[in-house]
C-alpha cells in the first residue's frame, strides 16, 4: 500500500511496510506539475501480465510491486488489493505511470485533484 502526501508542490508516495522490500523502493517524489491525470482503476492491476519485471515482485492474485516495462513504458506498481487501485499518469518523470493501492481511492483521487488544481 502507498500513503500519499502533498508538500511544497510535490506529491510524495510513501511505500508502506514490507512492500518497500517487495517493490525495492520506499518513496517516489513527483512535482505536481508532472502529474497529468489521476483515476480510480481497479482493472489496471488485475490480471497476471503487467510487463517485464525489472526489478520487482509479482505473485498473481497476491502482490504486484516494483518496476515493470509494458508497451514501451515504465510503470511502478504497489498493489495487493486491486479494488483500491488508483493510476497516476506522469510526464517528464522516471515512470510513465504509478499504479498503486491506497486506503481510500476516492479520498486520494480528490486530494491529488485538488492539489493539481491549486498547482496550475
C-alpha angles and dihedrals in degrees: 000000000000129000114210126208133172122218136154096351092311134110110218118202110196115195109220133223122327090351086085087066096044094045095039088225133089103188142012120197118197129178108240090234089064093058110095100177146355125203141165105243120160090174091065091072100036124100131045103267117073098153133266111338112227105179115346149073133275127180106164112241092010112058143345111188135156138025121336130180114217129166092347093308133109112230129184117213133189108164136140101152108043092195089072097050125134127182122217115195115209140195127200093010138115089254126049091205141010114212106188143161116237132182094247116013096193093052093047094047091050091047093051093043091053091048091049091050091051092047095054 
